[in-house]
């Protein structure tokens, strides 16, 4: 939301002083000042960034506004804020985004799919913290025909060099017999480096293609590869709930 001049009652409502009606009453009762002057008329506009707005002598603070972007990351693009080798990065795809967003976690250069970018450090920290176990769902094409025993190992935990993986949900979607590959849908609750690829190699089925379908409550819907969209208010609220923040 922008911080251009707005009607005073709207600014007060955004700052948590109740409904617009209730805020109008605060104004009419002479409890609100702009730059030291009591305001009792309802048409007055205020700029929360440059005006000092007070209610009962207490400075009004607007909640911080953050930017939340969902990118459909295409293959060949690096998940980083800056790349010294001038490879194409996810930041290069965010034409029109002015906020200082950064990627939440990472996808390998050859992985496609849902990548969240934000300037909300607290939310990003929680979304990547193992304590919250935010689910991430991948469509994975692997070499060979995957047998039940391999699926079970993926589900129950695979021993990797950095420890055994946590339980995961794994479904066999279909066998692509012409390509001699299997399509799996895998949901992980942790996010170690190159985890899906390392898990699949460990059970004898190297990854051919990897696509992230879902990050927590977020899905791409019809977003084409290379495009981004801002999250809806409902999506931001759902993300916050996922990591125990009130919406
Ligand atoms: N696991 C991987 O191996 N690569 C990714 O990009 C994401 C998860």
Boltz pocket constraint, residues with backbone or C-beta under 6 A from the ligand:
constraints:
  - pocket:
      binder: B
      contacts: [[A, 106], [A, 107], [A, 108], [A, 109], [A, 111], [A, 192], [A, 193], [A, 194], [A, 195], [A, 196], [A, 197], [A, 198], [A, 210]]
      max_distance: 6.0
